[in-house]
Amino acid sequence: MKRTALLLAAVVIAGSVYGADTVPYPENFRTWSHVKSGVIGPQHKNFASNGGLHHVYANKEAMAGYRTRQFPEQSVIVFEWLEWAEKDGAFLEGPRRQIDVMVKDSKRYADTGGWGFQRFVKDTREMASAPTPQACFACHNQLKQDGLVLGK
């Protein structure tokens, strides 16, 4: 009984600290389907903050959405940002800058177009304070014709 009460208290505290609409960290996302990769080079105006390699991963549900542009519930998309290193003319992955996560759950994230948004810091499960889910939604909302998801 005491153990159950402690567990319940922990769940209530976690819900109040992180909020019921918190996007969970996407465990093992690198085992999902790889959608695309890209490079932001030194000539780009945002190189200092976003420069390097990036990869996009999608779970099974999100891959169906990429094919139809209708993303079903429980779709999860991860945008991984990595620094880069250059060695002898080869560009290699460096440390992770962050990951951005989108989760489709129309009921839970009704205020942000049915998608939950979260950024995680570096190689941690620490949630970044910015951008907020509302700030992410403000940009993604311009992509209504593509289910709020950047094109493939």
Protein Blocks (a to p, Z undefined) as FASTA:
>chain_A
ZZmmmmmmmmmmmmmmnopkbccddehklmmccfbdcdddfklmklmmmgccddddddfk
lmmmmmnopacehiacdddddddddeehiacddddfbdcdddddfklmmmnnopacddde
hjbfbdcfbdcfklmmmmmmmmmmnoopacZZ
